[in-house]
């Protein structure tokens, strides 16, 4: 079997997993985004508030797919999140932490996309918000676990 054909089969098997990760990530990140909104300077009406939570939740879904892709590249297994073991959890934590720090630092200090209120706890030294950092440390293992559960549930039906 050619390498291209193997890659196509792997991608076809991975699509349900990728779609499920994205959907679960958006659903789990949305309440976190809503919960931390008071830690950001925010102006506007209810519609603007909702958009400010939906759009970042979609971005969080992309971040989870990025973490998944990093793990896929390292492990060369599309099911690496099913039983990640110590190395898989370390990869999730390190990737989530690194991505969140880069995004927060860039958004706050480089492009000035958002601003923290005085209530936002900050990571000493980098002065980036602790809440979004914790979000990308705490939620990925949960999201990958729910994804595994959902995919296994669908296989049984």
C-alpha positions as CSV (number, residue, x, y, z in Angstrom):
1,X,0.0,0.0,0.0
2,X,1.4,3.4,-0.9
3,X,2.2,5.9,1.7
4,X,-0.4,8.3,0.3
5,X,-3.2,5.7,0.4
6,X,-2.3,4.9,4.1
7,X,-2.4,8.6,4.9
8,X,-5.8,9.0,3.3
9,X,-7.2,6.0,5.3
10,X,-5.7,7.4,8.5
11,X,-7.3,10.8,7.8
12,X,-10.7,9.2,7.0
13,X,-10.6,7.3,10.3
14,X,-9.6,10.5,12.1
15,X,-12.3,12.8,10.8
16,X,-15.0,11.6,13.3
17,X,-12.5,12.0,16.1
18,X,-11.4,15.5,14.9
19,X,-15.1,16.7,14.6
20,X,-16.0,15.3,18.0
21,X,-13.0,16.9,19.7
22,X,-13.9,20.3,18.1
23,X,-17.6,20.1,19.2
24,X,-16.8,18.9,22.7
25,X,-14.1,21.6,23.0
26,X,-16.5,24.4,22.0
27,X,-19.2,23.1,24.4
28,X,-16.8,22.8,27.4
29,X,-15.0,26.1,26.7
30,X,-18.1,28.2,26.3
31,X,-19.0,28.1,30.0
32,X,-15.4,28.8,31.0
33,X,-15.4,31.8,28.7
34,X,-18.6,33.1,30.2
35,X,-17.3,32.5,33.7
36,X,-14.1,34.5,33.1
37,X,-15.6,37.4,31.3
38,X,-15.7,39.5,34.5
39,X,-11.9,39.3,34.5
40,X,-11.6,41.2,31.2
41,X,-12.5,44.8,30.4
42,X,-15.7,44.5,28.5
43,X,-18.2,47.0,27.1
44,X,-21.3,46.5,25.1
45,X,-24.7,44.8,25.2
46,X,-25.9,41.2,25.6
47,X,-25.3,40.4,21.9
48,X,-21.7,41.6,22.1
49,X,-21.2,39.7,25.3
50,X,-22.5,36.4,23.7
51,X,-20.3,36.9,20.6
52,X,-17.3,37.6,22.9
53,X,-17.9,34.1,24.4
54,X,-18.8,32.2,21.2
55,X,-15.9,33.4,19.1
56,X,-13.2,32.5,21.7
57,X,-14.9,29.2,22.3
58,X,-14.5,28.4,18.6
59,X,-10.9,29.4,18.9
60,X,-10.5,27.2,21.9
61,X,-11.8,24.3,19.7
62,X,-9.0,25.1,17.2
63,X,-6.5,25.1,20.1
64,X,-7.7,21.6,21.2
65,X,-7.3,20.4,17.6
66,X,-3.8,21.8,17.6
67,X,-2.9,20.0,20.8
68,X,-4.4,16.8,19.2
69,X,-2.3,17.4,16.1
70,X,0.9,17.8,18.2
71,X,0.2,14.6,19.9
72,X,-0.6,12.9,16.6
73,X,2.7,14.1,15.2
74,X,4.6,12.9,18.3
75,X,2.9,9.5,18.8
76,X,1.9,8.8,15.2
77,X,-1.4,7.5,16.5
78,X,-4.8,9.1,16.0
79,X,-6.1,7.5,19.2
80,X,-3.3,8.8,21.4
81,X,-5.8,10.7,23.6
82,X,-7.8,7.5,24.5
83,X,-5.2,6.3,26.9
84,X,-2.6,9.1,27.0
85,X,-0.5,7.8,29.8
86,X,2.0,10.1,31.6
87,X,3.7,11.2,28.3
88,X,0.3,12.0,26.7
89,X,-0.9,14.0,29.7
90,X,2.5,15.9,29.9
91,X,2.1,16.7,26.2
92,X,-1.4,18.0,26.8
93,X,-0.3,20.1,29.8
94,X,2.8,21.5,28.2
95,X,1.1,22.2,24.8
96,X,-2.0,23.8,26.4
97,X,0.2,25.9,28.7
98,X,2.5,27.1,26.0
99,X,-0.2,27.9,23.5
100,X,-2.3,29.8,26.1
101,X,0.7,31.8,27.2
102,X,1.6,32.8,23.6
103,X,-1.9,33.7,22.8
104,X,-2.5,35.7,25.9
105,X,0.8,37.5,25.9
106,X,0.4,38.4,22.2
107,X,-3.2,39.5,22.6
108,X,-2.7,41.6,25.6
109,X,0.8,43.1,25.0
110,X,1.4,43.0,21.3
111,X,-1.8,43.5,19.4
112,X,-3.8,44.8,22.5
113,X,-6.8,42.7,21.5
114,X,-8.1,42.6,25.1
115,X,-7.4,44.0,28.6
116,X,-7.6,42.5,32.0
117,X,-9.5,43.9,34.9
118,X,-7.6,44.2,38.3
119,X,-9.5,41.0,39.3
120,X,-7.6,38.8,36.8
121,X,-4.9,36.8,38.7
122,X,-1.7,36.9,36.7
123,X,1.2,34.5,36.1
124,X,4.2,36.0,37.8
125,X,6.9,37.1,35.5
126,X,4.9,37.0,32.3
127,X,1.9,38.9,33.7
128,X,-0.6,37.0,31.6
129,X,-4.0,36.0,32.9
130,X,-4.1,32.8,35.0
131,X,-7.7,31.9,34.2
132,X,-7.1,31.3,30.4
133,X,-3.8,29.5,31.2
134,X,-5.7,27.2,33.6
135,X,-8.4,26.7,31.0
136,X,-5.9,25.2,28.6
137,X,-4.4,23.0,31.3
138,X,-7.6,21.7,33.0
139,X,-9.9,21.3,30.0
140,X,-7.9,19.4,27.4
141,X,-7.7,16.1,29.4
142,X,-11.4,16.4,30.2
143,X,-12.3,17.1,26.6
144,X,-10.3,14.3,25.2
145,X,-11.8,11.9,27.8
146,X,-15.3,13.0,26.9
147,X,-14.4,12.6,23.2
148,X,-13.3,9.0,23.9
149,X,-16.4,8.3,25.8
150,X,-18.6,9.7,23.0
151,X,-16.8,7.8,20.2
152,X,-17.0,4.6,22.2
153,X,-20.7,5.2,22.9
154,X,-21.4,5.7,19.2
155,X,-19.5,2.4,18.3
156,X,-21.8,0.5,20.7
157,X,-25.0,1.8,19.1
